[in-house]
Structure formats: structure tokens, C-alpha cells
Amino acid sequence: KRYKRLKRYRKDFLKLNYTAVIVQSHYLAYEARKQYRAQIKATVVLQRQYRSYFLMKNQRCDLSGQIDEQQKRLKRYKRCKRYRKDFLILKYTAIVVQSHYLAYEARKLYRAQIKAAVVLQRQYRSYFLMKNQKGDLRRQIDEQQKRLKRYKERLNKCVTMSKKLLIKKSKQERLASRDKSMQDQLRLGQFTTVQHRASFTEQWTDGYALQN
């Protein structure tokens, strides 16, 4: 579950990063178009002023008008040069700030990816470690169960053999006691059933030992 959650977070992060890149590219394109339009507008203004200057130069023939026009042109040129210098400084500053910001975002993204990769590796290793430990425990349990099963089979065999031996011994003892009892009856004597008319009576009969 934790791995799936991290994977979902990574997917959301990549989607957010892709959205940020698209927004940034559109914003940079918008700024470039805006700058290009401003440059076109300034070029149009310069061309208009330049054409008006040549038109006024052709229309005016006196020296004072030409001097005034040259002064205006010079002032305009200096002003445009100053504006261009300020624009280039501002552009260079914006490029430096943008490069630093992009580098900061790239480092931030790289650190986040490294952190996510470390977390994923840790989870992956812990998962496989737990999996291996689980497999070892399962094998040990299977071995213990097999050993217990063998012990039970051996115990059952021992119990069965003991029962057989005890039964055999009891049979032998019973037969021996029966033989001994028969021998004692023949040697000492025994009660025998004798029929006397309609009734039966028990009568003691001496054995060969008492008779001798």
C-alpha cells in the first residue's frame, strides 16, 4: 500500500511538473510575442520619424530648419540609444533571474526525485527482505511440520509395535497360565460335575500327586 501511494504521489508530481512546464512555455512565448510587438512598434515609429525627417528635409530648404531637424534627430538617436541600453540591461537582468529561477526549480525537482527514489528503494528493499524472511520462515515451518509428521509416524509405529508385543506377551502369559493350571489340576485334583439322577453335583477328584 505504501508503495502504491508513493507511486501515485510520483505520478501526480510528474503531472504537475508537466503542467508547470506547459504554463511556463506559454508564458515565455507570450512575453516573447509582447517584446516582438514592442520592437515592431518601435521600428515603425523610427521609420515614420525617419521618413518624416527626410520629407521635412526635402520640404525645407533653409539652413535653420535643417539644423533643427538634425538636432532633433540627434536627440532622438541619443534617446533611442539610451532606451536600447536600458532595455538590454533589463533583458540581461531578466535572463539572469530566469536562469537562476530555472536552475533553482531544476535542483528542487532533482532533490524531490532523489528523495522519492530513495524512499522507493528503501520500500522495495524492505519488501524483498520481508519476502525473503517470509519464505525462510515458511520453509522452516514446512521442515518442522515434515519432521513432526515423521515423529508422529514413528511414534504411531512404536505404539502399534508395543501393542502387538503386549498382546503377544499377554497371549503367551495366558497360554502359560492355562497350561500351568491344567498341569496343577492334573497333579493336585479338580472339581468334576457328576450327574446324580436328575441333578448335577460337583465332586472333587484327586490328582496323581495326591493319589501317590
MARDRENFI-540276 format. One record per residue (C-alpha): residue in one letter; x, y, z. Coordinates in Angstrom, 2 decimals, padded with zeros to 5 digits. Layout:
<sefi><residu>A</residu><u>X</u><v>Y</v><w>Z</w></sefi>
...
//
This chain:
<sefi><residu>K</residu><u>000.00</u><v>000.00</v><w>000.00</w></sefi>
<sefi><residu>R</residu><u>002.77</u><v>002.39</v><w>000.81</w></sefi>
<sefi><residu>Y</residu><u>004.48</u><v>001.63</v><w>-002.50</w></sefi>
<sefi><residu>K</residu><u>001.23</u><v>002.27</v><w>-004.40</w></sefi>
<sefi><residu>R</residu><u>000.71</u><v>005.53</v><w>-002.50</w></sefi>
<sefi><residu>L</residu><u>004.25</u><v>006.70</v><w>-003.34</w></sefi>
<sefi><residu>K</residu><u>003.73</u><v>005.69</v><w>-006.95</w></sefi>
<sefi><residu>R</residu><u>000.51</u><v>007.74</v><w>-007.07</w></sefi>
<sefi><residu>Y</residu><u>002.30</u><v>010.72</v><w>-005.48</w></sefi>
<sefi><residu>R</residu><u>005.04</u><v>010.45</v><w>-008.08</w></sefi>
<sefi><residu>K</residu><u>002.50</u><v>010.29</v><w>-010.89</w></sefi>
<sefi><residu>D</residu><u>000.71</u><v>013.41</v><w>-009.53</w></sefi>
<sefi><residu>F</residu><u>004.07</u><v>015.16</v><w>-009.16</w></sefi>
<sefi><residu>L</residu><u>005.06</u><v>014.38</v><w>-012.78</w></sefi>
<sefi><residu>K</residu><u>001.66</u><v>015.57</v><w>-014.00</w></sefi>
<sefi><residu>L</residu><u>002.02</u><v>018.80</v><w>-012.01</w></sefi>
<sefi><residu>N</residu><u>005.56</u><v>019.27</v><w>-013.34</w></sefi>
<sefi><residu>Y</residu><u>004.37</u><v>018.75</v><w>-016.93</w></sefi>
<sefi><residu>T</residu><u>001.56</u><v>021.31</v><w>-016.37</w></sefi>
<sefi><residu>A</residu><u>004.05</u><v>023.81</v><w>-014.91</w></sefi>
<sefi><residu>V</residu><u>006.37</u><v>023.36</v><w>-017.93</w></sefi>
<sefi><residu>I</residu><u>003.45</u><v>023.96</v><w>-020.33</w></sefi>
<sefi><residu>V</residu><u>002.34</u><v>027.08</v><w>-018.42</w></sefi>
<sefi><residu>Q</residu><u>005.90</u><v>028.38</v><w>-018.33</w></sefi>
<sefi><residu>S</residu><u>006.40</u><v>027.78</v><w>-022.06</w></sefi>
<sefi><residu>H</residu><u>003.13</u><v>029.61</v><w>-022.86</w></sefi>
<sefi><residu>Y</residu><u>004.14</u><v>032.47</v><w>-020.56</w></sefi>
<sefi><residu>L</residu><u>007.59</u><v>032.75</v><w>-022.16</w></sefi>
<sefi><residu>A</residu><u>006.02</u><v>032.66</v><w>-025.63</w></sefi>
<sefi><residu>Y</residu><u>003.59</u><v>035.40</v><w>-024.57</w></sefi>
<sefi><residu>E</residu><u>006.47</u><v>037.56</v><w>-023.25</w></sefi>
<sefi><residu>A</residu><u>008.44</u><v>036.97</v><w>-026.48</w></sefi>
<sefi><residu>R</residu><u>005.45</u><v>037.97</v><w>-028.63</w></sefi>
<sefi><residu>K</residu><u>004.90</u><v>041.03</v><w>-026.46</w></sefi>
<sefi><residu>Q</residu><u>008.55</u><v>042.02</v><w>-026.80</w></sefi>
<sefi><residu>Y</residu><u>008.49</u><v>041.39</v><w>-030.55</w></sefi>
<sefi><residu>R</residu><u>005.38</u><v>043.58</v><w>-030.96</w></sefi>
<sefi><residu>A</residu><u>007.02</u><v>046.34</v><w>-028.93</w></sefi>
<sefi><residu>Q</residu><u>010.10</u><v>046.13</v><w>-031.16</w></sefi>
<sefi><residu>I</residu><u>007.91</u><v>046.23</v><w>-034.30</w></sefi>
<sefi><residu>K</residu><u>006.07</u><v>049.22</v><w>-032.94</w></sefi>
<sefi><residu>A</residu><u>009.33</u><v>050.99</v><w>-032.11</w></sefi>
<sefi><residu>T</residu><u>010.67</u><v>050.16</v><w>-035.60</w></sefi>
<sefi><residu>V</residu><u>007.51</u><v>051.55</v><w>-037.18</w></sefi>
<sefi><residu>V</residu><u>007.86</u><v>054.72</v><w>-035.10</w></sefi>
<sefi><residu>L</residu><u>011.51</u><v>055.05</v><w>-036.08</w></sefi>
<sefi><residu>Q</residu><u>010.68</u><v>054.51</v><w>-039.75</w></sefi>
<sefi><residu>R</residu><u>007.89</u><v>057.08</v><w>-039.54</w></sefi>
<sefi><residu>Q</residu><u>010.20</u><v>059.58</v><w>-037.90</w></sefi>
<sefi><residu>Y</residu><u>012.92</u><v>058.81</v><w>-040.37</w></sefi>
<sefi><residu>R</residu><u>010.60</u><v>059.27</v><w>-043.34</w></sefi>
<sefi><residu>S</residu><u>009.12</u><v>062.44</v><w>-041.85</w></sefi>
<sefi><residu>Y</residu><u>012.65</u><v>063.67</v><w>-041.34</w></sefi>
<sefi><residu>F</residu><u>013.54</u><v>063.15</v><w>-044.98</w></sefi>
<sefi><residu>L</residu><u>010.22</u><v>064.66</v><w>-046.07</w></sefi>
<sefi><residu>M</residu><u>010.85</u><v>067.71</v><w>-043.93</w></sefi>
<sefi><residu>K</residu><u>014.39</u><v>067.83</v><w>-045.24</w></sefi>
<sefi><residu>N</residu><u>013.13</u><v>067.94</v><w>-048.81</w></sefi>
<sefi><residu>Q</residu><u>010.43</u><v>070.45</v><w>-048.00</w></sefi>
<sefi><residu>R</residu><u>012.63</u><v>072.80</v><w>-046.02</w></sefi>
<sefi><residu>C</residu><u>015.49</u><v>074.35</v><w>-047.81</w></sefi>
<sefi><residu>D</residu><u>016.68</u><v>076.78</v><w>-045.28</w></sefi>
<sefi><residu>L</residu><u>019.64</u><v>076.01</v><w>-043.12</w></sefi>
<sefi><residu>S</residu><u>017.90</u><v>076.72</v><w>-039.83</w></sefi>
<sefi><residu>G</residu><u>015.27</u><v>074.10</v><w>-040.47</w></sefi>
<sefi><residu>Q</residu><u>017.93</u><v>071.55</v><w>-041.36</w></sefi>
<sefi><residu>I</residu><u>019.90</u><v>072.35</v><w>-038.22</w></sefi>
<sefi><residu>D</residu><u>016.80</u><v>071.99</v><w>-036.05</w></sefi>
<sefi><residu>E</residu><u>015.97</u><v>068.69</v><w>-037.73</w></sefi>
<sefi><residu>Q</residu><u>019.49</u><v>067.40</v><w>-037.23</w></sefi>
<sefi><residu>Q</residu><u>019.37</u><v>068.37</v><w>-033.58</w></sefi>
<sefi><residu>K</residu><u>016.06</u><v>066.63</v><w>-033.15</w></sefi>
<sefi><residu>R</residu><u>017.39</u><v>063.60</v><w>-034.94</w></sefi>
<sefi><residu>L</residu><u>020.45</u><v>063.58</v><w>-032.74</w></sefi>
<sefi><residu>K</residu><u>018.38</u><v>063.91</v><w>-029.59</w></sefi>
<sefi><residu>R</residu><u>016.08</u><v>061.16</v><w>-030.80</w></sefi>
<sefi><residu>Y</residu><u>019.02</u><v>058.95</v><w>-031.61</w></sefi>
<sefi><residu>K</residu><u>020.54</u><v>059.51</v><w>-028.17</w></sefi>
<sefi><residu>R</residu><u>017.21</u><v>058.88</v><w>-026.52</w></sefi>
<sefi><residu>C</residu><u>016.69</u><v>055.67</v><w>-028.52</w></sefi>
<sefi><residu>K</residu><u>020.24</u><v>054.61</v><w>-027.72</w></sefi>
<sefi><residu>R</residu><u>019.63</u><v>055.22</v><w>-024.03</w></sefi>
<sefi><residu>Y</residu><u>016.34</u><v>053.35</v><w>-024.23</w></sefi>
<sefi><residu>R</residu><u>018.03</u><v>050.47</v><w>-026.02</w></sefi>
<sefi><residu>K</residu><u>020.79</u><v>050.37</v><w>-023.41</w></sefi>
<sefi><residu>D</residu><u>018.21</u><v>050.29</v><w>-020.59</w></sefi>
<sefi><residu>F</residu><u>016.27</u><v>047.61</v><w>-022.45</w></sefi>
<sefi><residu>L</residu><u>019.38</u><v>045.45</v><w>-022.93</w></sefi>
<sefi><residu>I</residu><u>020.27</u><v>045.83</v><w>-019.24</w></sefi>
<sefi><residu>L</residu><u>016.73</u><v>044.90</v><w>-018.26</w></sefi>
<sefi><residu>K</residu><u>016.75</u><v>041.97</v><w>-020.68</w></sefi>
<sefi><residu>Y</residu><u>020.08</u><v>040.70</v><w>-019.35</w></sefi>
<sefi><residu>T</residu><u>018.80</u><v>041.04</v><w>-015.77</w></sefi>
<sefi><residu>A</residu><u>015.62</u><v>039.16</v><w>-016.66</w></sefi>
<sefi><residu>I</residu><u>017.63</u><v>036.40</v><w>-018.36</w></sefi>
<sefi><residu>V</residu><u>019.91</u><v>036.05</v><w>-015.32</w></sefi>
<sefi><residu>V</residu><u>016.94</u><v>035.97</v><w>-012.92</w></sefi>
<sefi><residu>Q</residu><u>015.12</u><v>033.49</v><w>-015.14</w></sefi>
<sefi><residu>S</residu><u>018.18</u><v>031.24</v><w>-015.44</w></sefi>
<sefi><residu>H</residu><u>018.67</u><v>031.27</v><w>-011.65</w></sefi>
<sefi><residu>Y</residu><u>015.00</u><v>030.55</v><w>-011.09</w></sefi>
<sefi><residu>L</residu><u>015.00</u><v>027.69</v><w>-013.61</w></sefi>
<sefi><residu>A</residu><u>018.17</u><v>026.29</v><w>-012.03</w></sefi>
<sefi><residu>Y</residu><u>016.56</u><v>026.51</v><w>-008.58</w></sefi>
<sefi><residu>E</residu><u>013.42</u><v>024.74</v><w>-009.84</w></sefi>
<sefi><residu>A</residu><u>015.54</u><v>022.08</v><w>-011.56</w></sefi>
<sefi><residu>R</residu><u>017.56</u><v>021.48</v><w>-008.37</w></sefi>
<sefi><residu>K</residu><u>014.37</u><v>021.35</v><w>-006.34</w></sefi>
<sefi><residu>L</residu><u>012.83</u><v>018.86</v><w>-008.76</w></sefi>
<sefi><residu>Y</residu><u>016.04</u><v>016.79</v><w>-008.79</w></sefi>
<sefi><residu>R</residu><u>016.16</u><v>016.68</v><w>-004.97</w></sefi>
<sefi><residu>A</residu><u>012.49</u><v>015.67</v><w>-004.84</w></sefi>
<sefi><residu>Q</residu><u>013.12</u><v>012.92</v><w>-007.39</w></sefi>
<sefi><residu>I</residu><u>016.21</u><v>011.73</v><w>-005.48</w></sefi>
<sefi><residu>K</residu><u>014.21</u><v>011.68</v><w>-002.23</w></sefi>
<sefi><residu>A</residu><u>011.35</u><v>009.80</v><w>-003.89</w></sefi>
<sefi><residu>A</residu><u>013.82</u><v>007.34</v><w>-005.45</w></sefi>
<sefi><residu>V</residu><u>015.46</u><v>006.76</v><w>-002.04</w></sefi>
<sefi><residu>V</residu><u>012.07</u><v>006.16</v><w>-000.43</w></sefi>
<sefi><residu>L</residu><u>011.08</u><v>003.78</v><w>-003.23</w></sefi>
<sefi><residu>Q</residu><u>014.38</u><v>001.91</v><w>-002.97</w></sefi>
<sefi><residu>R</residu><u>014.01</u><v>001.61</v><w>000.80</w></sefi>
<sefi><residu>Q</residu><u>010.46</u><v>000.31</v><w>000.46</w></sefi>
<sefi><residu>Y</residu><u>011.49</u><v>-002.05</v><w>-002.36</w></sefi>
<sefi><residu>R</residu><u>014.40</u><v>-003.45</v><w>-000.33</w></sefi>
<sefi><residu>S</residu><u>012.30</u><v>-003.81</v><w>002.82</w></sefi>
<sefi><residu>Y</residu><u>009.58</u><v>-005.54</v><w>000.79</w></sefi>
<sefi><residu>F</residu><u>012.04</u><v>-008.05</v><w>-000.69</w></sefi>
<sefi><residu>L</residu><u>013.72</u><v>-008.54</v><w>002.69</w></sefi>
<sefi><residu>M</residu><u>010.37</u><v>-009.28</v><w>004.30</w></sefi>
<sefi><residu>K</residu><u>009.52</u><v>-011.54</v><w>001.37</w></sefi>
<sefi><residu>N</residu><u>012.78</u><v>-013.48</v><w>001.78</w></sefi>
<sefi><residu>Q</residu><u>012.29</u><v>-013.71</v><w>005.55</w></sefi>
<sefi><residu>K</residu><u>008.74</u><v>-014.90</v><w>004.99</w></sefi>
<sefi><residu>G</residu><u>010.00</u><v>-017.55</v><w>002.55</w></sefi>
<sefi><residu>D</residu><u>012.66</u><v>-018.68</v><w>005.05</w></sefi>
<sefi><residu>L</residu><u>010.08</u><v>-018.89</v><w>007.85</w></sefi>
<sefi><residu>R</residu><u>007.72</u><v>-020.79</v><w>005.58</w></sefi>
<sefi><residu>R</residu><u>010.46</u><v>-023.26</v><w>004.67</w></sefi>
<sefi><residu>Q</residu><u>011.35</u><v>-023.69</v><w>008.35</w></sefi>
<sefi><residu>I</residu><u>007.69</u><v>-024.26</v><w>009.21</w></sefi>
<sefi><residu>D</residu><u>007.39</u><v>-026.81</v><w>006.40</w></sefi>
<sefi><residu>E</residu><u>010.52</u><v>-028.58</v><w>007.63</w></sefi>
<sefi><residu>Q</residu><u>009.21</u><v>-028.60</v><w>011.20</w></sefi>
<sefi><residu>Q</residu><u>005.86</u><v>-029.93</v><w>010.02</w></sefi>
<sefi><residu>K</residu><u>007.55</u><v>-032.67</v><w>008.00</w></sefi>
<sefi><residu>R</residu><u>009.75</u><v>-033.55</v><w>010.97</w></sefi>
<sefi><residu>L</residu><u>006.71</u><v>-033.58</v><w>013.27</w></sefi>
<sefi><residu>K</residu><u>004.86</u><v>-035.77</v><w>010.77</w></sefi>
<sefi><residu>R</residu><u>007.80</u><v>-038.21</v><w>010.68</w></sefi>
<sefi><residu>Y</residu><u>007.92</u><v>-038.20</v><w>014.51</w></sefi>
<sefi><residu>K</residu><u>004.18</u><v>-038.91</v><w>014.65</w></sefi>
<sefi><residu>E</residu><u>004.51</u><v>-041.73</v><w>012.12</w></sefi>
<sefi><residu>R</residu><u>007.43</u><v>-043.20</v><w>014.06</w></sefi>
<sefi><residu>L</residu><u>005.51</u><v>-042.82</v><w>017.33</w></sefi>
<sefi><residu>N</residu><u>002.45</u><v>-044.48</v><w>015.81</w></sefi>
<sefi><residu>K</residu><u>004.62</u><v>-047.32</v><w>014.56</w></sefi>
<sefi><residu>C</residu><u>006.19</u><v>-047.65</v><w>018.02</w></sefi>
<sefi><residu>V</residu><u>002.76</u><v>-047.62</v><w>019.68</w></sefi>
<sefi><residu>T</residu><u>001.47</u><v>-050.21</v><w>017.20</w></sefi>
<sefi><residu>M</residu><u>004.52</u><v>-052.40</v><w>017.72</w></sefi>
<sefi><residu>S</residu><u>004.22</u><v>-052.05</v><w>021.50</w></sefi>
<sefi><residu>K</residu><u>000.54</u><v>-053.01</v><w>021.32</w></sefi>
<sefi><residu>K</residu><u>001.38</u><v>-056.05</v><w>019.21</w></sefi>
<sefi><residu>L</residu><u>004.17</u><v>-057.07</v><w>021.58</w></sefi>
<sefi><residu>L</residu><u>001.97</u><v>-056.59</v><w>024.65</w></sefi>
<sefi><residu>I</residu><u>-000.87</u><v>-058.55</v><w>023.07</w></sefi>
<sefi><residu>K</residu><u>001.54</u><v>-061.30</v><w>022.09</w></sefi>
<sefi><residu>K</residu><u>003.05</u><v>-061.36</v><w>025.58</w></sefi>
<sefi><residu>S</residu><u>-000.37</u><v>-061.40</v><w>027.21</w></sefi>
<sefi><residu>K</residu><u>-001.44</u><v>-064.27</v><w>024.96</w></sefi>
<sefi><residu>Q</residu><u>001.73</u><v>-066.15</v><w>025.81</w></sefi>
<sefi><residu>E</residu><u>001.22</u><v>-065.49</v><w>029.55</w></sefi>
<sefi><residu>R</residu><u>-002.42</u><v>-066.56</v><w>029.26</w></sefi>
<sefi><residu>L</residu><u>-001.45</u><v>-069.77</v><w>027.47</w></sefi>
<sefi><residu>A</residu><u>001.32</u><v>-070.40</v><w>030.01</w></sefi>
<sefi><residu>S</residu><u>-001.07</u><v>-069.81</v><w>032.92</w></sefi>
<sefi><residu>R</residu><u>-003.67</u><v>-072.07</v><w>031.27</w></sefi>
<sefi><residu>D</residu><u>-001.07</u><v>-074.83</v><w>030.78</w></sefi>
<sefi><residu>K</residu><u>000.11</u><v>-074.43</v><w>034.35</w></sefi>
<sefi><residu>S</residu><u>-003.50</u><v>-074.52</v><w>035.59</w></sefi>
<sefi><residu>M</residu><u>-004.15</u><v>-077.70</v><w>033.62</w></sefi>
<sefi><residu>Q</residu><u>-000.97</u><v>-079.26</v><w>034.98</w></sefi>
<sefi><residu>D</residu><u>-001.94</u><v>-078.26</v><w>038.55</w></sefi>
<sefi><residu>Q</residu><u>-005.40</u><v>-079.71</v><w>038.04</w></sefi>
<sefi><residu>L</residu><u>-003.91</u><v>-083.00</v><w>036.84</w></sefi>
<sefi><residu>R</residu><u>-001.36</u><v>-083.01</v><w>039.64</w></sefi>
<sefi><residu>L</residu><u>-003.50</u><v>-081.85</v><w>042.59</w></sefi>
<sefi><residu>G</residu><u>-007.02</u><v>-082.53</v><w>041.52</w></sefi>
<sefi><residu>Q</residu><u>-010.13</u><v>-080.74</v><w>040.36</w></sefi>
<sefi><residu>F</residu><u>-013.89</u><v>-080.47</v><w>040.72</w></sefi>
<sefi><residu>T</residu><u>-015.83</u><v>-082.51</v><w>038.20</w></sefi>
<sefi><residu>T</residu><u>-019.56</u><v>-082.35</v><w>037.52</w></sefi>
<sefi><residu>V</residu><u>-021.30</u><v>-085.65</v><w>038.22</w></sefi>
<sefi><residu>Q</residu><u>-024.93</u><v>-086.38</v><w>037.32</w></sefi>
<sefi><residu>H</residu><u>-026.89</u><v>-088.00</v><w>040.14</w></sefi>
<sefi><residu>R</residu><u>-030.28</u><v>-088.96</v><w>038.76</w></sefi>
<sefi><residu>A</residu><u>-031.93</u><v>-085.67</v><w>037.75</w></sefi>
<sefi><residu>S</residu><u>-029.40</u><v>-083.33</v><w>039.42</w></sefi>
<sefi><residu>F</residu><u>-025.80</u><v>-082.41</v><w>038.87</w></sefi>
<sefi><residu>T</residu><u>-023.27</u><v>-082.24</v><w>041.66</w></sefi>
<sefi><residu>E</residu><u>-019.65</u><v>-081.25</v><w>041.80</w></sefi>
<sefi><residu>Q</residu><u>-017.27</u><v>-083.82</v><w>043.11</w></sefi>
<sefi><residu>W</residu><u>-013.59</u><v>-083.43</v><w>043.95</w></sefi>
<sefi><residu>T</residu><u>-011.23</u><v>-085.72</v><w>042.12</w></sefi>
<sefi><residu>D</residu><u>-007.67</u><v>-086.11</v><w>043.41</w></sefi>
<sefi><residu>G</residu><u>-004.73</u><v>-085.76</v><w>041.06</w></sefi>
<sefi><residu>Y</residu><u>-001.90</u><v>-088.13</v><w>040.57</w></sefi>
<sefi><residu>A</residu><u>000.23</u><v>-086.40</v><w>043.22</w></sefi>
<sefi><residu>L</residu><u>-002.33</u><v>-086.90</v><w>045.97</w></sefi>
<sefi><residu>Q</residu><u>-003.08</u><v>-090.40</v><w>044.81</w></sefi>
<sefi><residu>N</residu><u>000.61</u><v>-091.33</v><w>045.03</w></sefi>
//
